[in-house]
Structures are given as C-alpha cells and as structure tokens.
C-alpha cells in the first residue's frame, strides 16, 4: 500500500509528501526528499541498531524522530530500571505518526514534540527529577533526524549540559553547602544595619567590570580617552560596579568603584581586599558569602540572595519578610554583577573584563590575586606562562571577540553560555571589545564606550543613595525573633535524638524538613530535589545529630550579637 499526504514539511517545498512504501517487513518512509526508513527490512535494521547499543545505569537514551518506534522494544528489554528513553519529534506530521504507533508516555518512556532546549530540559527535570541520570546517549533508530539535524544536535548538547550541571551543582553542594548555611546565619546578624538592595536606583550609565585579562586593555584605553585617568566618583557621569576579584586592579590605578559585588564563600577571597581595608566603598553581598568579607569595606552594605539549593529556610525568611532580593544562582560573580546592574539601572550597562577565557600568561588582569601569585613564583626556572594550566586536559583554543585565538575550558564556556541565556539580546547591555569570548550581546569599541559613559547630564540618584526603605529597629527585633525560632527548632530536634524528649516520629519528620540545611549537603541529598532518607534511618539521624551542635552555636552567637549579649 502507498499512502501520501500533502504537507509543507522540512524541505520547505509546499508539495513535500509523506510517502509510505512497501517493504519486506513494515514500511519504508520517504519524506521531505529523504528516505527515513530503509527500503530493505527497516524493522530488522532498527532492531540490529538497538541490540548494539551499550546499556548503562542511570542513562537517558535520546531518540530523535522515532517514527514507528522500530527497535525500541529491543531497547526496552535491556533497559536498566533507573534509565529511560526520551523520544523527540520536530515535525508535526511525523509526531502524529509516532504518537499513534507508540501510545502514551510511561515511567521509562516519553514522546515529546520538539521545542526549545530550555523547555525540553525543564520537561526532563519535571518528569524524572534532578540527578536521575548521570549520562545521555543518543540513539538513532531511523533516518528522521536528517530532517532537522542541527535542532536535534542542539537538544542533545543541551540535555548533556543540563545533566552535567546537575551533578556539578550536587558536588559543589556536598563540598560547600554546610559553609553556605553557616555564612548565611552569621550574615543574618548584619541585616538590621544593612540597606535594602531593591532601593538601588542608577539613572546614569553603568560600567560593570570583571577580572578577566581584557580588563587591562579596557582600562588602559578608557583612561587614555579621558586624558590619562578615569574620573573620580564625584567627577564622573557614570557608575562603576566591579567584582571583588578585580578590586586590587582598580585601586592600583586609583579607580574607586561605586559598588563591589561579593559572592565567594571561602577564605581565599580575602586576598581580593588586601589593599582595600577601611576604604569607604559600598558592597553588594550574597547572604551566603564569607562573613569576614562583609566588614572590610566601610561603605553601605547591600545584601542579596542566591538560592544554592531549595531550602525551607529561605521560605521562612521570605515569610518573615527578611529575605533580601533573590537573584538567579548564576555561579559566577561576574554574571551576578551584571544581573544586579540591570536590576538597578534603567540606563545603558557596559561590561568589560568579563572574558570566560585566558591567555598562557594571564588568567586574570594584572594586580589581581591570581596574577600576583604568578609574579611571585616567577624566577629563572619558572616564567609567567603556566603551561600546565593552559594546556591541561579539557582546555581548548577558541575564537575571541576580536577574531584571534584565546584559551578557555568547559567551566568557563558554560558560564559564557549561561551569560548568553540570561542576558543575550538585552538591548541596554553592551560589551566592550577585547580578547574575551563573545557574550551574545552587542560589542562596542572603547571609543563608543567612552562616548556613552561621558555623555552629558549627571544622574541625580546615586548608587550610594538608598530610598526610603532603610533598615529600622523593628527589623532588628524581627531578625532576633527569627533566630530564636531557629534555636528552638534545633533544640527540639536535639532533645528528640538524645532522648530528652519522648520519641515522636511524625513530629521529628516535620522538624527535619523544616531544618533541611542540616542535611541538604549530604551526598545522598545534594541536588536530589529536597529528598532525604526517612526519619528512622539510623545512619542519617546520627549525621544530623553531629550537625546540630555547630549550627546551634552559630544561631546563639547571632542572637547574642543582636540582643547585646556580646
């Protein structure tokens, strides 16, 4: 039997037809000028391909354009219980063919109409949860993928990145989740004496600076255009927001930023402030950033929040009206600085030194902590060129914005992709040309940047000037009451686990979910969407018990600070 259907299909030809041709077993499909199934026993060919697929644990098998699903039965027979098959079809007519042949979705099988990479990743996350798969394997059982090869390639790569990102985030949470929570508790005691970041209102152009190698050329060219030096804060018609790492480079050039963005939670970040202690510069600080970083600069302090994982603690802070403005967890202080600038400013935002790339002799601009380390190690046996880091496994050569070759690695490239995903196409955001990677936004020359930044008319609202929602004594009382509540929760859990209170499994389960920061960083819980072992799991409860005392002491210290006990 031969069946043809008129369809404006993949080839763009209005007379493109879907034609089923007789074959020794099943049918062969010709469509859009391509043969999608073999004319010689297409079922046997697909089954042979499926039989050759290596079967692994926790694997998502991505099958583009499954058509009639030939070969899938062989794959399902071998499939591990913790794996799944995701079939994707980009063509409307072929999708209907597949849906009729394959039926409804099940726990280990899904058929979806191709959409954007973002939506497909969201579908997989919603259907299967986080960290459900550790790898993705592409399975081509028909020739249907030939109709939209680039689309299917993009979807495959997006899913692979998403899986890698989930596991990368989980590993980060395992190593640093406890530290994030400890920093948050200590920083909560500073909330009453801090400003509301939502009050920032910048009406003049903003220059956002990262610590990449291109910062040197950007600052040199801008300084030259201003006759030798970038104007002081009270003389310039624009604002400078910089990441903490590039602060030493600015101070060495006698450039004082209006706002420094601090994200890092670990002590090594203190090197970024080695020549800045006591300077009256405003800071925007992540609530989970290193507590010691909050007190070095003496300007106004603005807190913001990034959710390193989903915690009930964040919801309680929000319900108590204590949670600072939430920004997406972008992972890079440069991205957070851009997000903050776009939030605060209605004027053009220019970026410089946000490279996501490096050269053999520089990962950061000169005078930054990383660059100074290379200088200190330099001797007659070791040069500034760090060949081990530059050419280690995973690094690669790539074209920069200038068209010249530069070096990068998968982590930096992922941040660049996140930058484009979050900010690409934003018309008020521009990037000053340099040796970094293209960011998916308009590229301008230093001369163009100078023209924008030096335009007439100084903004009347300063980044240093909050509006009328400054902290009050009432907020101090709210923070103190919140901390007391957390102390009571941990004390109750401790008493239940030590026998000071009679056992109550239901109540214990509720309290464990409430104080989820105690266990969110455990290996089996990190990145698992809030899932944890049950409240009768002895190993889990012993580890929770070990976490309580240090956290309880931090809450009590914060309470004493606010109540005047210390």
Phi, psi and omega in degrees: 000140177240125180236132177233143179230128176293135183200133173279093194253206190296332183283346183085354179278125182297339181259017178301137185236147170264113186238124176263124183250147180294140177221171185297325173224130179069213183230160171249139184247129172244130187202137178060030180081007181231148174271117187268336174230144181301143176283346182249097176052069182297330180293313181298320180296315180294321179293325177294318178297318181295323181294335182273353182287125177290132183262128182231163177286152173047052183240136173260117180267114184264115184246102178283135177049074184285345182055241181278358180080020177302133178093341182295326180299323177294319179294319180295326179297328183265347190298135175288151182300334182263017177244172182206162178244127177244112178260133183232132178233129182268337184265133185299313181294317180291329176297319179295321176301313182292319181296321177295319184283325190258342177079202186280159177291149176233187182296327182249007181220135176221138172240121182229152173281130183301136179223206179288158178300321180298316180291323179294318177297321178295322178297314180297317180297317181291322184284318188248345180088172180281148177057026178284331182234146177254352179202165176231135177239129177275132183238114179253100182259358176215175178267011182297334180298338182295338181289326180224062186298319182291321179298312181294324177296316180297320179294320178298313181295321180296317179294320177298317179297320181295318178296315179297321180295318178302314182287324176297318178295322179295317179296318177299318180295321178299317183281324191240355184302317179297318181295318177304312183294320179296317178298318180301316181297315181293324181285336179301328180293344179267351184303316183297336180258015181247165181265163177273119184295338178293346181277349180297131182217100183259119181259351179259166176302153183234136176251115180259123186244129171260182185255018180293165182304331182290349179302323181301310182290323179299311181292322180296316182288320177294319178299318179298321180292334177270010177087017176130327182216139173291135185303155176289162183307321182279358182247339185270155182262020181215169180250148177244120172248126182232157173281155185301324185296331183266003179302316178301323179295323179288316182296322177301327179268011180060037175253119180259116179286161176276332183208134177248129181262127184239124183235330190293142183258352187254160188292336182299340182291344180296339178298334181292345183247018188295333179245024185234000185303130176086353180290142181274080179235136179288152180229144170247118193235132173295140182299339179258011179286164181305127184299323182296334180290340187285342189249000185284312178270145191254010176281193178294151182242126178241123177265147169224172184232136165237130181280106178288340171197169179282118181231143173296334178302319178297320180294320179294321177296319179295316180298329179274004181059038181243352184280120176297166183308136183265130172246154180300146177285083186278344174086343183233134180295330177296317178295320179294325178296320178294315179300319180293317180297318179294326178293320188272340189243140171258002181258175179302142176241122181250142179243149175208143180077009175261090196258316188057034178205173182205168176247166182302334183249008182202119170268332179226172178290164181294152180078353174283158184306317181296320179293320180295326177298317177298320179296317181294327181278349184290130175207192183288349178257341184224124181266183177289343181282119180261083185296325181299318179282324185291324186243022178291164181304134178101333177286156183208162176267141184208155181283136178270183177298331182277352182091359178267163180283140173221175181250148176208180177216169185301325181294312179296318180297324178295319177296321177298318179295321177296320178303311181295322180296320183278322191239352183302135179087357178290117189287340180266003180252129181225150183244130179284132186300143180180188185279010178278178179285147174297139188255003181082016176233170182299133179259132179234160178278162174303325178296319177296319179297319178300317181297321180288316185287333184259013182298151185295149175101099180280136181299140181277331178263120184268150175296341180274356189247098178290161177276205192275010182254049179286159182298158181223172177298329179298324178293322178300318179294322179293318179295318180298317179295322179297315180297319178299321177299317179294322177299317180297320180297311182293323179296320179295315178299316180300315181295324178294320183284336181264354179091001178293335174243148179297147182297137177212093187300318181297314180295321179297317178301317180297317181291325178295321177292327179291314181264052186291346176292346176291329188230358184299337181266001176296144184306322182280349183253333186299124179068020182258020177067034178083004179282146179212164173296159182291162184290002175254001179286110188296317180299316179297315182294325178296320179290324176297317179301322180291334180280334190296312187301310179299319179292322180298320178295321178296316178298319180293323176296316179297321179296317180297321179298315184285327183271356179086011180290334179224000000 
